[in-house]
């Protein structure tokens, strides 16, 4: 019936799909460039030139048409060269928001039989133990966990090394008198590959005022890559887990371990059950029993 009402427009199913796909692309583009003034200006200039080209062609303004055609041909190439970092970040952001980057990496590794470099349960527990201690001591920390996206450009801004994940090493890196404490630590699989790295700041203005530079850097990196970031506040000692630009507060280390295991593809249920045994409902702790600081969250 609807197609009958608009029959004079000669719509087909292909036309409807074409319009929906173009609308989806425009929506993704607007959502991705929102808050980035540089990219917004580039898009506005291109749209104005395209509109001017169509108007000049409709009015048969030959000289203006030739000028605009030449400007668009040369201008697009110049824009790609001049704004290559912004365009690359835009493409990465679109891919990460759509979940393409991580899915493509998983599919590529499966086709080639490449074993993914994921963090083991032991490394997850060592990292969580270090974060718990730094949270208790109010030691600021910024920890990046790499997945599929390439982080070489950020690794090059810091000091590269190769070390196994160990709670004491992580705490020593972020100790306030350590030369490596200022910046982010990057983890690849079960290895620490860099420290003192600089991360891109987000341009979002809707973040709460209580979030400092570490949180803004974590959100900025998670917007441009598929990496996960752990943030430990130096002022409050609170821990946050950042993924895809979303900041998730971590109330306890059990939650952090669960988030890390989910990011690595999940842990076996029996392993979680062994790590977190449930006490009987009727069991009561002795009143004079000493508290274990290592078990407090």
N, C-alpha and C positions, 0 to 999 in steps of 0.2 A: 504493500500500500504506500509506504513512504517513497519507494522508488518510483511509483506511479505519479505521485504528486510532483516530483522533480524530474519527470521524464523529459521535459523540454531541454534539460541541461545535458542529457545523454550521459548520465552517470553509469559507471559499471563498478563491479566489485574491485577491480584493479585500481580505479580512481579513488575509491574510499580508502583502500589500503595505502595508496600513495599519500593521501592527505594525512592519514594517521601517523605514518612513518615520518613525514616532514615535521608534523607538529611535535612528535616525540623528540626528534633531533633538536628542534628549536628550544624545547623545554629543558633538555639536558644541557644545552649550550648556555642558556640563561642561568640555570642553577649553578653551573660550574664557574662562570665568570663573575658571579655575584660577589661583590666586595673587592674585586681586583680591578682597580681603576685603569691600569695600563691596558689590560686585555679589553676592557669595555671601550676604551677610546679607539683601539684598533678596529673593533667590530663596527663601531659607529661610523668611522671613516670609510670602511669598505661598503657599508650599506648606503651611505650618502653618494658615493661614487657610482654604485650600481644604479641607484634611482636616477641620478643625473644622466647616466649613459642611456637609460631607457627613454627618458624625456627628450634628450637630444635626438635619438633615433626616430621617435614618433613625430617630432617637429621637423625632421629632415635637415637638421643642422649639421652639415657635413664636416666642417672644420672642428666643431666641438666634439662630434662623434669620434673623429680620428684621434683627437687629443685625449679624450677620455679612454678610448680603447688602448692607446699606447701607455697611458698612465696606469691603467689597471694591469696590463701585461707586465710592465716593468715594476710597478708598485707592489704587486703580490710577491714577486721574487725578493724585492728589497725588504718587505715586511718579514718574510721568512728568515732572512739573514740577520736583520737587526734585532728582531724579537724572538730569536731561536730559543733562549731559556724560558721565556714566558709561554711560548707555544708548546714546548716540551712538557712543562709543568701542567699546562692545561690538559694535554692529552693524557698525562699520568693521572690527573685528578678525575677525569671522566672515566677512565678505565677502572680506577680503584673504587669509585662510587658505584659503578655498575657491577663490581665484583669480577671484572674480566681478567685483571692482572693475575690474581691468585689462581683462578680456574684455568687460565691458559698455561700457567707454569705447571700446575698439576698434570694437565693433559699432556703437555710436552714431555715431562719426565716419565709419564707412563708409557708413551709411545716409544721413547728411546731406552726404556728400562733403566732410567737413572734413579737411584735411591735418594729420596729427599733427605736433606740434612736437617733433621728435627732435633729439638732438645729432649734429652732423656728424662725419665722421672727423677733420677738422682740429681741431675742438673737443676731441674725445676725446684726441688726441695732445698738445694743449696742456695739458689737465688732467693727463694722465699724466706729462708732463715736470715740471709743477709739483709733483706728489706725489712724484716721484722725488727732486727736489732737497730738498724738505722732509723726506723720510725720511733722506737723507744728513746733513742738518743737525740732525736730531731736533727738528723744529718741529712742535708739536701742531696738528692740523687736523681739522675735522669738516665734511664736504662732503655735502650732500643733493642728490639728483638726482630731480626730480619726474617722475611719469608721469601717472597718471589721477586720483589723489586730490587733493582741494583742500587746499592748504597755507597758505591765507590766514591762519588763526588763528596759525600759527607765524611767518609773515612779519611780522605786525603786532607781534610781540614784539621785533623787531630794527629795523635801518635798511634801508629799501627804496631801491633804485637800479636802474639798467638799464645794463649794460655787457657788452661782448663778452668771451667767455672768452679769457683771455690768461695765460700762465704767470707773467709778472712781476706782473700784477695779483693773481692768486691768492696768490702768495708774499708780496706786500706786505700783503694783508688779514690773513694769519695770522702776520705778523712780530710777535714778542713785545711790541714797543713800540707796535704799532698799536692805536688805539682800537677797531678792529673785530675783533681777534683772538679775543676771549673770546666764544665762541658758535659757532653753525653758519652756514655759507654755503649758500644755496639756489640751485640752478641749474634753470632752466626752458628746455629746448631748448638753444639756443646762447647764452643770455644768463644772466648773473648777476643775480638779481632782489633778493637781500637778503643781509645779513650780520649777525653778532652776534645770531642768533636763538636762542631758548630752545626746547629739545626735551623731550618728556615722557620721564621715566625709567621703565625697565621695573621691574616688581615681581618678576621672576624671581629665585629664590635659587640656581639651579643653574649660574649663570655662574662661570667660573674667577675666583679671587681676583686674578689678574694684570690683569683687565680693570678699567679705571678709569671715571671718570664719562663720558668721551666714548663709550666702548663701550656703557655702559648707556643713554645717551641715544640712540645709534644704534639699538640693539635696540628700545628703547621706541617710537621713531618708526616703524620698519619693521614692528612688530606692529600698529600702528593705521592705517597707510597702506600703499600699494603702492610708496612711494618707496624708492630704493636709497641707501645711505649709505657713504661712504668715510671711514675713520678712520685717522689717522696718530698714533702714540703719541709723546708728548713725551719719555717716559723711555727707550724703546728704539729709537724710529724705525721700528718695524715697522708695516706697513700691513695693514688688514683691510677686507674688502668685506662689507657687511651687507645681507641681503635676507630679508624675511619672518621676522625674528627669528633667522636663522641667520648666524653669524659665520664668514666664510671668510678664512683667512690668505692674503695676497698675497705670494708669494716674490719676484716680480720684476714689472717694469712691463709685460712682454709679457702676463702673466696678467691684470693689471688692464685693459689695453686690450681683451683678449678678453672679459672680463666686462662691460665697458661696451658693447662692440659687440653682445654677445648681448642685453643689456638694451634696446638701441635697435633690436632687430630683426635684428641681424647685419650684417656687412659683406661685400661681394663677395669671393669667394675670390681673384680676381686682385689685388685691392687689398691683401689680407694678404700675398700672395706678393711683391708689389712692395716692401712695407714690411719683410718679413723674408726677404731672399734667403738661400738655403742655400749654404754653401761646399762645394766639392768634398771628397769624403772623403779624398783623398790630399793635400790642401793643408795646409801647416803654416805657422804664424805664425812670423816671425823672432824669435829669442830676444831681440834687443835692441830690438824694436819698442816704442815708447812706448805706454802705456795711455791710452786716451781716457776721461776722466772722464765725459763726457756719455753714453758708450755703456755704462758700467758699471751693473749692476742690483743 
